[in-house]
Amino acid sequence: MHPLFEQLQSEISRSLAGLDAAQTQLRRANAPEKWTIQQIIQHLCLSYSSTDDVITNRLDKDKPTQAVPTAAQRCAQFVVTKMNFFPSGREAPSIVAPHEAPSSAASCMSGTMLAKETARRLVRTDQFLEKAHLRFGSLRFASHGVLGPLSTEQWRRFHLVHGRHHLKQIQAIRSDYKI
């Protein structure tokens, strides 16, 4: 796996370490509208699957996107992929929005289970990005819904910065409950 994704997976595993299935259902204290830990991880996994779909589309067409990033997209790309900053407050697109919190204990996953699922998804996304890199090199080959056309390196950096943004939310939940 690419070193950026290895780093991300390591950070995700550490953030989930020691959490049981009940603890992954916690959300920020006094914030019932916020996501649970499990929903945050589900959102990350959905973002990896969405990326897989975008890459598969480009690989199937056997050509990079013809889209050119706008000035606003270039600015956003710079902020996220070069400055490593992910702005907060933006609502997740429906395609990567997590489902409601599980209603049964059987659907709740421990931190270990969530870390394994995330690792599985990241490996798959990494494989798609590697295929795309072999096919398209360093071209901006596939478009992100907000950031516009990205290269494989930019996709990896996006996922690292995006993941870290959400890991801060998990840390805040853990701090709220001292777990």
PyMOL commands that set and color helices and strands:
alter all, ss='L'
color gray80, all
select helices_A, chain A and resi 3-16+23-25+37-61+71-82+94-96+105-107+111-136+152-177
alter helices_A, ss='H'
color red, helices_A
select strands_A, chain A and resi 142-144+148-150
alter strands_A, ss='S'
color yellow, strands_A
deselect
rebuild
show_as cartoon
